[in-house]
Amino acid sequence: MTSNADEGAFWAGPAGAKWIEFEAEQDHFLSEVAHAVVGMAGLRAGERALDVGCGTGAVSLLAAKDVGPTGHVLATDIAAPFVDRVAERAQALPQVGVQLGDAQTVDWPETPFDVALSRFGVMFFSDPVAAFTNIAKALRPGGRMAFAAWGRTEDNPYWAEPRRIIEEMIGPQNRAAPNAPGPMGLADAVWAQDQMTQAGLKDVAVDTREIPLLHEGGAMGAADLSLRIGPAVRPLREIDATPEQVAAYKAQTAQAFQSYETGGQARIPATVHLFSARV
Ligand SMILES: C[S@@+](CC[C@H](N)C(=O)[O-])C[C@H]1O[C@@H](n2cnc3c(N)ncnc32)[C@H](O)[C@@H]1O
């Protein structure tokens, strides 16, 4: 069994703390993706769902509404601060439980589940086949999966524009190897589906959609968010960016996002793969 311990350490550190600190803003930003993945999961009242890589629990909370008080949602994540946060947010929802664990290796006790779902929690596996096999083990025969993952950087302005601007400012950056664990780890949908098939899943399919990312602070709000969570965090930290560089980055990124702003709201089109499969 391969563990994903490096990811656990990463998310339990400052990166995860930012997700918790800016939870409301990030939840709104990614809300349309949450609705898309929960919609694809097609949860019914009384069903049992497993939210893999639950983060602060936006998808778990939505799924909890669909399964209702007779159903169950287990929110599971490799980083303890996240499962603690979901437990706090779901205090009034007895149908939500939490469990700490690495999806590649954990033994979820309350099996079987009808559905496993995730928004952006399944691209970080060092061994995707091991993870999908382990998730499949937790589902009943015929159980289904619905996972959202980012498409290619080039097709996602929220990722491509920061990269372009940072590279113009400080030169070429190391780029992740194709299919390496990370935000774009399942961006190659053909490869990703092959990993799922190798895990023994059936009816593996992808529905690639354009889904808007929403920011009520407009282009500047989205540029600011990209500094705290996501695209610009790692490169600017690696070069120990000066306040002037950060300010220049923010101004240029806001300008790049300007065409997506209407009436003060930014709607940045994102290319998202919605993967589905059955056990
Ligand atoms: C980009 S965040 C998404 C969080 C949440 N699903 C959301 O959409 O708000 C990725 C999440 O995957 C979790 N994760 C990464 N590798 C994991 C693994 N091997 N097992 C379980 N969770 C993992 C991280 O701790 C983090 O919470």
The ligand as an ORCA input file, in Angstrom:
! r2SCAN-3c Opt
* xyz 0 1
  C      -7.985     21.366     -3.400
  S      -8.478     20.741     -1.835
  C     -10.222     20.470     -2.097
  C     -10.993     20.418     -0.828
  C     -12.519     20.241     -0.966
  N     -12.867     19.013     -1.636
  C     -13.156     21.422     -1.642
  O     -13.491     21.332     -2.821
  O     -13.313     22.455     -0.975
  C      -7.815     19.096     -1.885
  C      -8.137     18.248     -0.678
  O      -7.720     16.892     -0.910
  C      -7.156     16.387      0.286
  N      -6.278     15.248     -0.048
  C      -5.140     15.279     -0.776
  N      -4.614     14.032     -0.859
  C      -5.455     13.200     -0.175
  C      -5.454     11.812      0.119
  N      -4.487     11.011     -0.309
  N      -6.473     11.306      0.851
  C      -7.460     12.103      1.315
  N      -7.513     13.431      1.094
  C      -6.514     13.977      0.351
  C      -6.442     17.594      0.873
  O      -6.138     17.452      2.233
  C      -7.447     18.706      0.570
  O      -8.400     18.839      1.583
*
